[in-house]
Amino acid sequence: MYQLNINGKEVVTEKDKKLLAFLRDDMRLTSVKDGCSEGACGTCTVIIDGKAVRACIQPISKLNGKSIITVEGLTEREREVYAYSFAEEGAVQCGFCIPGMVMSAKALLDVNNNPTSEEIKKAIRGNICRCTGYVKIESAIKRAAKFFRENLEIPDPEFTGRIGESFHRLDAYEKTLGTGSYVDDIVVDGMIYGKALRAKYPRARVIKIDIRKAKEHEDVVAILTAKDVKNNKLGHLVQDWDVMIQEGDITRYIGDSIALVATKHKETLDEVLSLIEVEYEELKPLTCPSDALEEDAPKIHESGNILRREVLKRGDVEEAIRNSKYVVTKKYYTPFTDHAFMEPECAIAIPDGEDGLLVYTASQSVYDERREISYMLNIAREKVRCQSKLVGGGFGGKEDMTVQHHAALIAWKTKMPVKVKFSRQESLNIHTKRHAMEMEFTTCCDENGKLTALKATIISDTGAYASLGGPVLQRACTHAAGPYNYQNVDIEGIAVYTNNPPGGAFRGFGVTQSVFANECNLNILAEMVGISPWEIRYRNAIRPGDVLPNGQIADDTTALVECLLSVKDDYEKNKYAGIASSFKNSGLGVGVPDYGRCIISVEEGKAHIRSSASCIGQGMATVMMQMACDILEIHPSLIIVEPPDTFRTPDSGTTTASRQTVLTGEAVVRAARALKLDLDKVGSISDLNGKEYYGEYFAKTDPMGSYKENPVSHVAYGYAAQVVILDEDGRVKKVVAAYDVGKIVNPKSCEGQIEGGVVMGLGYAFTEDFILENCIPKSKYGTLGLFRATEVPEIEVKIVKREFEPQIAQGAKGVGELATIPTAPAAQGAYYKLDGIFRTKLPLEKTKYKK
């Protein structure tokens, strides 16, 4: 018998389990999040006898007589202060880490209500945030401290909701206080639990699957194999990914599913899985593209080991190389890295009527899920309803099916509601990664440093399945030559299947890799010419009316020059500074159909914005709200933004390619303009009850290899320049990040995106890696090399402005991916200044961060 005081109430239990499980499952205190269950991430932070403690590693038996406080146990004053402070500072993005941050903050402020920045960083060191870069979280804690210290009243903020205002995020309060629902926070009556048995080997023939012993377990509801699946091949773009591997087939990576178990209690899942007997014939895996490209290499897929080839050619590269004054050729390598979003994958599927399904998910597109689930079950798409709950981060890692299809399959077969949730290690082992790439870049210029040609070869390890490997390779190629004014390019890319975890979409989408190679080469050319790295970029920077290396004419919004000018002094006045420029598209582009869609319906005197655009932390609902407010000129309280739901919200595509602000933003603008015409006639929105207004925007672009002299590859590009500054010891002391993202919808949100992107980029540069040995992951969440608050340097964000006439989305451009791209090459350049070693591999070797 154990007695605990939880949020001021005495609780008695005979169960000895981890405190996290007790709080969430028994007490239903869902502000306490399960991010890793290994004590590494801090999402489960609670206060035990005055100290911030991770609940996932504390057994009940060691807490007898202890006092425990969760966010639910805060006083009303504390709840108001933290909610306002985090909203006001823009400290909330995906929100999954925030309740844990609040508890760490409370533990500090209860004993020190006037902390220094260093004391705040130390207090939240055990709490990882993957979205914000910690900068605004630190500011929020300082603001909260001031409220407590000076006993200040909470302001009643007045917002117009118009574009350009730092409007409080619509979900900031519920995320801060832990009242918003992520999928794992939901419990359905009669719910069972599901989990897949994964392959023992990355490459092996499955000889026999014996489920007889497992089926005898008293807690088993169902055990499914490939025989139970109507259509066993799924895939985001290419249908090559098995729902389950059937007898006689060969596994492709250790994340492959062999069988699917459903039990009445989640505690028995692993026990039942251990009773399934699988006979394998172990085979030698293909660990890298060079092995997979050998003439006698076994085929991972029937089509062979090459997923995609891409070629981008303009001008006469060989002649340009011969006539160039300076030529540099270097080989580069970038590794697999993990998204490390805070919320592990989870889905709930519920039978809906006689022949339908309702699926609660946390993905980047409810319509992609509906398409794949309905295909797998061989039922009409209209029979599957997918609803998005809060999404605890994605960065591209929640585009593919992970748990959704398995939950749907179990619910369909058992006619019972089911939850399927990954442990953190399952998440790491199974979901897609940033592609590892090997690249050879030859870059040339004349005697004045004007770029003349680029010849590049890019080999991408796409892992076991296609996922987004084709488009990622495309973006690596289309952006390889950088945002510079020259047209002689010969870029060849190849994406190769291996037995590694699949490569997929990841913030930067291939450009993080190719930009690293290109920008590093520019530093060598600058040295040859005798000019600075800043100068070579400035002389070649694309300007409005210039032609990009892909042939597209830069439009009037282009402000790369302004970005470079804004960081010039920061670069030149610091001894150990590195610089990099980059650009990134908004929208799918290259001729791929790309729609933004929105319905604004007037219901009970309020305008309901309905779009399936998923918010994975970037604040999409707030963007849509501000776009609508700007047109309608009504108070934000008269607008409701609905979550993605395939029964209510039109298909607005996947949250990827920095596309939603531009495409769905323009769709919202068009729907709002139609509503505004009627609103001006009647005067009150209540007079329009029952009316609906539809907005759609189609982004028309030209395919790669277009015959046009100046094809339009993408409808919009954002531009950036970053300077990374080191101290004498090789630690990053400051990052200056200048960005052209067009019209700023929400300044604080935009800054937060950039700050988070910079910190993610620093991790990519210095510490992050996803370790594989013979295709088997060896990394845990705590060993991924993620930056913590104490390691984050000063970050100065400069948003450059350029006057132009907005064409789409009120002039806004995406920033989510662009934020991460320039950091690694800028860091490489800074270290080259420091010690003269030219590093060509990420994470950078022999630095202060990685011995």
GUKOL-988406 format. One line per field, with one value per residue (C-alpha): residue number from 1; residue in one letter; x, y, z. Coordinates in steps of 0.5 Angstrom, whole numbers, plus 500, padded with zeros to 3 digits. Layout:
<rs>
titi c(NUM:...)
vexse c(A:...)
X c(X:...)
Y c(Y:...)
Z c(Z:...)
</rs>
This chain:
<rs>
titi c(1:2:3:4:5:6:7:8:9:10:11:12:13:14:15:16:17:18:19:20:21:22:23:24:25:26:27:28:29:30:31:32:33:34:35:36:37:38:39:40:41:42:43:44:45:46:47:48:49:50:51:52:53:54:55:56:57:58:59:60:61:62:63:64:65:66:67:68:69:70:71:72:73:74:75:76:77:78:79:80:81:82:83:84:85:86:87:88:89:90:91:92:93:94:95:96:97:98:99:100:101:102:103:104:105:106:107:108:109:110:111:112:113:114:115:116:117:118:119:120:121:122:123:124:125:126:127:128:129:130:131:132:133:134:135:136:137:138:139:140:141:142:143:144:145:146:147:148:149:150:151:152:153:154:155:156:157:158:159:160:161:162:163:164:165:166:167:168:169:170:171:172:173:174:175:176:177:178:179:180:181:182:183:184:185:186:187:188:189:190:191:192:193:194:195:196:197:198:199:200:201:202:203:204:205:206:207:208:209:210:211:212:213:214:215:216:217:218:219:220:221:222:223:224:225:226:227:228:229:230:231:232:233:234:235:236:237:238:239:240:241:242:243:244:245:246:247:248:249:250:251:252:253:254:255:256:257:258:259:260:261:262:263:264:265:266:267:268:269:270:271:272:273:274:275:276:277:278:279:280:281:282:283:284:285:286:287:288:289:290:291:292:293:294:295:296:297:298:299:300:301:302:303:304:305:306:307:308:309:310:311:312:313:314:315:316:317:318:319:320:321:322:323:324:325:326:327:328:329:330:331:332:333:334:335:336:337:338:339:340:341:342:343:344:345:346:347:348:349:350:351:352:353:354:355:356:357:358:359:360:361:362:363:364:365:366:367:368:369:370:371:372:373:374:375:376:377:378:379:380:381:382:383:384:385:386:387:388:389:390:391:392:393:394:395:396:397:398:399:400:401:402:403:404:405:406:407:408:409:410:411:412:413:414:415:416:417:418:419:420:421:422:423:424:425:426:427:428:429:430:431:432:433:434:435:436:437:438:439:440:441:442:443:444:445:446:447:448:449:450:451:452:453:454:455:456:457:458:459:460:461:462:463:464:465:466:467:468:469:470:471:472:473:474:475:476:477:478:479:480:481:482:483:484:485:486:487:488:489:490:491:492:493:494:495:496:497:498:499:500:501:502:503:504:505:506:507:508:509:510:511:512:513:514:515:516:517:518:519:520:521:522:523:524:525:526:527:528:529:530:531:532:533:534:535:536:537:538:539:540:541:542:543:544:545:546:547:548:549:550:551:552:553:554:555:556:557:558:559:560:561:562:563:564:565:566:567:568:569:570:571:572:573:574:575:576:577:578:579:580:581:582:583:584:585:586:587:588:589:590:591:592:593:594:595:596:597:598:599:600:601:602:603:604:605:606:607:608:609:610:611:612:613:614:615:616:617:618:619:620:621:622:623:624:625:626:627:628:629:630:631:632:633:634:635:636:637:638:639:640:641:642:643:644:645:646:647:648:649:650:651:652:653:654:655:656:657:658:659:660:661:662:663:664:665:666:667:668:669:670:671:672:673:674:675:676:677:678:679:680:681:682:683:684:685:686:687:688:689:690:691:692:693:694:695:696:697:698:699:700:701:702:703:704:705:706:707:708:709:710:711:712:713:714:715:716:717:718:719:720:721:722:723:724:725:726:727:728:729:730:731:732:733:734:735:736:737:738:739:740:741:742:743:744:745:746:747:748:749:750:751:752:753:754:755:756:757:758:759:760:761:762:763:764:765:766:767:768:769:770:771:772:773:774:775:776:777:778:779:780:781:782:783:784:785:786:787:788:789:790:791:792:793:794:795:796:797:798:799:800:801:802:803:804:805:806:807:808:809:810:811:812:813:814:815:816:817:818:819:820:821:822:823:824:825:826:827:828:829:830:831:832:833:834:835:836:837:838:839:840:841:842:843:844:845:846:847:848:849:850:851)
vexse c(M:Y:Q:L:N:I:N:G:K:E:V:V:T:E:K:D:K:K:L:L:A:F:L:R:D:D:M:R:L:T:S:V:K:D:G:C:S:E:G:A:C:G:T:C:T:V:I:I:D:G:K:A:V:R:A:C:I:Q:P:I:S:K:L:N:G:K:S:I:I:T:V:E:G:L:T:E:R:E:R:E:V:Y:A:Y:S:F:A:E:E:G:A:V:Q:C:G:F:C:I:P:G:M:V:M:S:A:K:A:L:L:D:V:N:N:N:P:T:S:E:E:I:K:K:A:I:R:G:N:I:C:R:C:T:G:Y:V:K:I:E:S:A:I:K:R:A:A:K:F:F:R:E:N:L:E:I:P:D:P:E:F:T:G:R:I:G:E:S:F:H:R:L:D:A:Y:E:K:T:L:G:T:G:S:Y:V:D:D:I:V:V:D:G:M:I:Y:G:K:A:L:R:A:K:Y:P:R:A:R:V:I:K:I:D:I:R:K:A:K:E:H:E:D:V:V:A:I:L:T:A:K:D:V:K:N:N:K:L:G:H:L:V:Q:D:W:D:V:M:I:Q:E:G:D:I:T:R:Y:I:G:D:S:I:A:L:V:A:T:K:H:K:E:T:L:D:E:V:L:S:L:I:E:V:E:Y:E:E:L:K:P:L:T:C:P:S:D:A:L:E:E:D:A:P:K:I:H:E:S:G:N:I:L:R:R:E:V:L:K:R:G:D:V:E:E:A:I:R:N:S:K:Y:V:V:T:K:K:Y:Y:T:P:F:T:D:H:A:F:M:E:P:E:C:A:I:A:I:P:D:G:E:D:G:L:L:V:Y:T:A:S:Q:S:V:Y:D:E:R:R:E:I:S:Y:M:L:N:I:A:R:E:K:V:R:C:Q:S:K:L:V:G:G:G:F:G:G:K:E:D:M:T:V:Q:H:H:A:A:L:I:A:W:K:T:K:M:P:V:K:V:K:F:S:R:Q:E:S:L:N:I:H:T:K:R:H:A:M:E:M:E:F:T:T:C:C:D:E:N:G:K:L:T:A:L:K:A:T:I:I:S:D:T:G:A:Y:A:S:L:G:G:P:V:L:Q:R:A:C:T:H:A:A:G:P:Y:N:Y:Q:N:V:D:I:E:G:I:A:V:Y:T:N:N:P:P:G:G:A:F:R:G:F:G:V:T:Q:S:V:F:A:N:E:C:N:L:N:I:L:A:E:M:V:G:I:S:P:W:E:I:R:Y:R:N:A:I:R:P:G:D:V:L:P:N:G:Q:I:A:D:D:T:T:A:L:V:E:C:L:L:S:V:K:D:D:Y:E:K:N:K:Y:A:G:I:A:S:S:F:K:N:S:G:L:G:V:G:V:P:D:Y:G:R:C:I:I:S:V:E:E:G:K:A:H:I:R:S:S:A:S:C:I:G:Q:G:M:A:T:V:M:M:Q:M:A:C:D:I:L:E:I:H:P:S:L:I:I:V:E:P:P:D:T:F:R:T:P:D:S:G:T:T:T:A:S:R:Q:T:V:L:T:G:E:A:V:V:R:A:A:R:A:L:K:L:D:L:D:K:V:G:S:I:S:D:L:N:G:K:E:Y:Y:G:E:Y:F:A:K:T:D:P:M:G:S:Y:K:E:N:P:V:S:H:V:A:Y:G:Y:A:A:Q:V:V:I:L:D:E:D:G:R:V:K:K:V:V:A:A:Y:D:V:G:K:I:V:N:P:K:S:C:E:G:Q:I:E:G:G:V:V:M:G:L:G:Y:A:F:T:E:D:F:I:L:E:N:C:I:P:K:S:K:Y:G:T:L:G:L:F:R:A:T:E:V:P:E:I:E:V:K:I:V:K:R:E:F:E:P:Q:I:A:Q:G:A:K:G:V:G:E:L:A:T:I:P:T:A:P:A:A:Q:G:A:Y:Y:K:L:D:G:I:F:R:T:K:L:P:L:E:K:T:K:Y:K:K)
X c(500:503:500:502:499:498:496:494:490:491:492:493:495:497:500:508:509:512:510:508:504:500:499:497:493:490:489:488:493:495:499:504:507:510:516:521:520:528:529:532:527:523:516:514:517:513:515:516:517:520:524:523:523:522:516:518:523:520:517:511:515:520:515:511:509:512:508:507:505:503:501:493:496:498:494:489:494:500:496:494:501:505:499:500:507:508:503:506:513:511:514:509:510:508:507:508:514:511:508:514:518:513:514:521:520:516:521:526:521:519:526:529:524:529:533:539:539:544:540:534:538:540:533:530:537:533:527:528:525:525:521:523:530:529:530:523:522:527:524:517:520:523:516:513:518:517:509:511:516:512:505:503:496:495:494:488:491:487:488:486:488:491:497:503:501:504:497:497:497:490:493:498:494:491:498:501:496:496:489:489:488:494:492:495:491:485:481:475:471:472:479:484:491:496:503:507:512:518:523:529:534:534:535:532:527:521:521:515:511:507:502:499:502:501:493:493:494:488:489:489:484:487:493:494:499:500:494:489:491:487:492:499:503:502:507:506:508:511:507:513:512:509:504:506:512:509:512:517:518:525:525:528:530:529:522:518:512:511:505:500:498:491:490:486:491:497:502:501:503:510:509:504:509:515:510:510:515:519:523:528:534:538:541:547:544:546:549:550:549:555:554:547:549:554:552:551:548:541:535:531:525:523:524:532:536:535:529:530:535:534:538:538:543:543:548:555:558:565:566:565:570:575:575:574:580:579:576:575:572:571:567:562:558:552:549:542:539:532:527:526:520:517:511:512:507:500:493:486:482:474:469:464:457:457:462:466:472:474:481:484:491:497:500:502:496:489:487:494:492:485:487:492:488:482:486:489:482:480:474:471:475:469:468:474:474:481:481:487:488:494:501:507:512:513:519:517:517:510:508:508:504:507:501:495:494:496:490:485:487:486:479:477:478:476:470:473:476:484:490:497:503:510:515:520:525:520:519:527:528:522:520:524:530:534:537:545:548:555:556:562:561:566:565:568:569:572:578:573:569:563:561:561:559:557:558:555:554:549:548:542:541:534:534:529:523:521:517:519:526:524:522:528:533:529:530:537:538:534:537:545:547:545:541:546:546:549:546:552:550:550:547:546:542:541:537:539:535:539:537:537:531:528:530:524:522:525:526:530:528:535:537:540:545:547:547:552:557:556:557:563:566:564:569:575:573:573:580:583:580:583:576:572:567:561:564:563:556:554:557:553:547:541:537:530:530:536:536:537:541:535:532:527:527:527:521:520:520:527:531:538:542:538:540:547:548:544:549:556:558:557:561:567:568:568:575:572:565:563:557:552:547:541:534:528:522:515:510:511:513:516:510:506:499:499:492:490:483:479:471:469:462:458:455:451:454:461:466:469:475:475:482:486:492:496:499:505:508:508:502:498:491:494:496:489:486:490:489:482:482:486:481:474:476:472:474:478:473:468:473:473:479:477:482:483:478:476:469:469:475:477:483:489:495:500:504:511:515:514:507:501:502:503:498:492:494:492:486:483:484:480:474:475:474:468:465:467:463:457:459:459:452:449:453:453:456:450:446:450:448:448:452:459:465:470:477:482:489:492:500:502:509:513:516:524:527:522:523:522:527:525:521:517:520:516:511:515:522:525:532:537:544:547:553:556:561:565:569:577:575:571:564:558:557:552:548:546:540:537:531:527:520:516:510:511:504:506:513:514:512:516:522:521:521:527:530:528:531:538:538:536:542:547:545:546:553:556:553:547:548:544:548:547:551:550:543:541:540:544:542:537:533:538:544:542:546:540:542:539:538:545:548:544:548:545:541:539:534:533:527:529:524:523:517:513:506:503:501:499:498:498:506:507:513:514:520:519:525:529:530:535:539:544:547:551:555:556:559:564:566:567:571:575:577:579:583:585:582:577:572:567:563:557:557:563:569:574:570:569:562:565:572)
Y c(500:507:514:520:527:529:536:537:530:524:518:511:505:498:498:499:502:508:515:517:511:512:519:518:512:512:519:521:527:528:534:529:527:521:523:518:513:513:520:524:529:532:532:528:533:534:537:532:535:542:539:538:530:526:522:516:513:514:508:509:504:510:515:513:520:524:531:531:537:537:543:541:542:549:555:559:565:560:558:565:567:561:561:569:569:563:566:573:571:566:560:555:551:544:544:537:539:546:543:540:546:550:545:546:553:553:549:554:560:558:559:564:569:573:568:570:567:562:560:559:555:550:549:547:543:537:539:538:542:541:546:553:553:555:562:564:559:563:569:567:564:571:574:569:571:578:577:573:578:584:581:584:584:579:584:583:583:587:584:586:579:583:581:583:583:578:575:570:563:560:554:557:557:549:547:551:548:541:541:540:533:529:522:519:523:520:514:511:506:499:500:495:496:494:493:490:484:487:484:481:482:488:483:476:471:470:462:461:465:461:465:459:460:467:466:462:468:470:477:476:479:478:476:479:477:479:474:479:485:486:490:489:495:502:508:516:516:509:503:499:499:492:493:486:481:475:468:467:474:478:483:490:493:492:496:491:488:481:480:485:483:486:485:488:491:495:491:485:487:485:478:476:478:474:468:469:464:466:462:466:465:471:474:479:487:492:497:503:505:503:496:496:499:493:489:483:486:483:487:490:491:488:494:494:498:505:509:515:519:526:530:538:541:548:551:548:546:542:549:553:549:549:557:558:561:557:551:547:539:536:530:531:526:528:523:520:524:523:528:527:530:530:526:519:516:514:513:511:507:506:503:508:505:498:499:505:508:514:515:520:521:526:527:532:530:527:526:522:517:516:515:509:506:506:502:498:495:496:500:507:513:516:510:513:519:522:527:530:532:536:534:534:536:533:536:531:525:524:524:516:511:509:507:509:503:498:501:502:494:492:496:494:486:486:491:494:501:500:505:503:507:507:507:512:507:504:511:512:505:505:512:515:519:525:522:520:523:523:528:531:538:542:549:554:562:567:572:576:571:571:564:560:553:547:540:535:528:527:520:519:513:512:506:500:504:510:514:521:519:522:529:530:528:533:539:537:537:544:547:545:551:556:562:565:568:563:558:553:547:539:536:528:525:518:515:508:503:500:496:502:505:509:516:521:528:532:540:542:536:535:542:542:536:540:547:544:542:548:553:550:550:557:559:555:559:566:564:563:569:573:576:574:569:574:578:572:571:578:579:573:573:573:579:581:579:575:568:562:556:552:557:561:568:571:575:582:579:576:580:575:582:585:579:579:586:586:581:584:587:581:577:582:584:577:574:567:567:563:565:561:563:559:559:554:553:554:549:542:545:542:541:537:538:543:546:550:549:552:553:559:557:562:558:561:568:566:564:557:557:549:547:540:544:540:544:541:546:552:555:554:555:562:564:562:566:572:572:572:577:582:581:581:586:583:581:575:572:572:567:559:555:548:542:538:533:529:530:537:540:540:537:542:537:535:540:539:544:550:550:551:559:560:555:554:562:564:559:563:569:568:565:571:576:572:573:580:582:579:582:589:588:586:589:583:576:573:575:570:564:558:561:557:561:556:558:554:556:552:553:552:550:547:540:539:538:543:545:553:557:560:555:556:551:554:559:562:562:565:567:567:569:566:568:563:566:562:564:562:555:554:554:558:564:567:566:572:570:574:572:574:571:576:579:577:574:574:576:573:566:567:569:563:558:561:560:553:552:555:550:544:547:547:540:538:541:539:533:530:523:517:511:505:498:493:497:496:503:504:511:512:519:521:520:523:529:534:541:543:550:550:549:554:561:568:568:574:574:579:580:584:587:589:593:589:588:582:576:571:569:577:576:571:566:560:559:553:549:555:556:550:550:555:553:547:550:557:553:549:556:559:553:553:560:558:552:552:545:544:539:535:531:532:532:536:532:535:540:543:539:532:530)
Z c(500:498:500:496:496:489:487:495:495:499:494:496:491:492:485:484:477:474:477:469:468:475:473:466:466:474:475:468:469:462:462:464:457:455:451:452:458:459:463:457:454:460:458:464:469:475:482:488:495:491:486:478:477:471:472:467:472:479:481:486:491:492:493:499:503:498:495:488:483:476:472:474:481:480:483:479:479:477:471:469:469:466:460:459:459:454:449:450:448:443:447:444:438:438:445:447:452:455:461:463:462:466:472:471:471:477:481:480:481:487:490:486:483:479:476:471:464:466:472:467:462:467:470:464:461:463:458:451:446:438:436:439:440:447:446:447:453:457:455:458:464:465:464:469:474:473:474:481:483:482:484:477:474:468:462:458:451:445:438:432:429:423:419:422:429:434:436:441:438:438:442:446:453:452:450:456:461:458:457:449:447:443:441:447:452:449:452:449:452:451:448:446:445:439:437:431:432:428:424:428:422:417:411:412:409:413:413:418:423:428:432:436:443:442:441:447:452:456:454:447:442:435:432:425:419:412:410:414:409:403:400:403:399:401:400:400:393:391:393:396:403:406:411:414:411:409:409:404:403:405:410:408:415:422:422:418:421:421:425:429:436:440:447:452:456:454:459:456:449:449:453:447:442:445:444:437:433:427:423:419:414:415:409:409:409:404:408:403:396:394:396:393:386:385:379:383:389:391:389:395:391:384:380:383:388:384:386:382:378:377:372:372:366:363:359:357:363:361:357:362:367:362:361:369:372:379:380:386:387:394:396:402:407:411:415:417:423:426:427:434:435:442:441:439:434:436:433:435:431:432:428:426:424:420:415:417:421:425:426:431:429:429:422:417:412:414:407:406:412:409:402:405:410:405:400:405:407:400:402:399:402:404:409:413:417:420:425:427:434:437:433:438:432:425:421:416:420:420:413:412:415:422:427:423:418:424:428:423:421:428:429:422:424:431:431:437:438:439:440:437:440:439:445:443:441:436:434:433:429:425:422:416:417:414:408:408:402:399:394:389:387:382:383:378:378:374:376:379:383:379:379:372:373:378:376:382:383:389:392:397:401:401:405:405:402:397:402:399:397:390:391:396:391:386:392:393:385:384:390:389:385:391:390:385:378:373:369:367:371:371:377:377:383:384:390:392:396:402:408:413:416:410:408:408:409:414:415:409:404:401:401:408:404:398:400:405:399:395:400:403:396:395:401:398:391:395:398:391:388:394:397:403:403:404:398:393:396:395:388:386:390:386:385:382:375:375:372:378:376:375:369:373:373:380:382:385:392:392:398:398:397:403:407:406:407:414:416:413:419:424:419:418:425:428:427:427:423:418:413:408:404:402:399:399:395:398:395:391:385:379:375:381:382:388:391:397:399:405:406:411:413:418:423:429:428:427:421:421:417:415:412:413:413:419:424:427:431:426:428:422:425:427:420:417:423:421:414:415:420:415:409:414:418:424:431:432:437:431:428:429:426:426:426:420:419:412:414:415:412:404:402:402:402:406:411:407:403:407:403:407:409:401:398:404:406:399:399:406:403:397:401:406:400:397:404:405:399:402:409:406:404:410:416:421:420:424:418:413:418:414:408:406:402:398:396:392:390:384:384:377:376:370:371:371:365:362:355:357:357:364:367:373:378:384:386:391:394:401:402:408:410:417:420:426:430:435:441:442:445:439:442:438:442:437:431:426:422:416:413:407:408:404:408:416:418:426:428:434:431:425:430:434:427:425:432:433:426:428:434:430:424:430:432:425:424:431:435:431:428:428:429:425:425:419:418:426:430:436:438:443:444:449:445:439:440:441:443:450:453:456:449:445:444:443:436:433:428:422:418:412:408:401:398:393:390:393:389:393:400:402:400:405:404:408:413:416:412:410:418:418:412:412:419:418:412:416:422:418:415:422:424:418:420:427:426:418:418:412:414:409:413:418:424:424:427:432:434:441:441:438:440)
</rs>
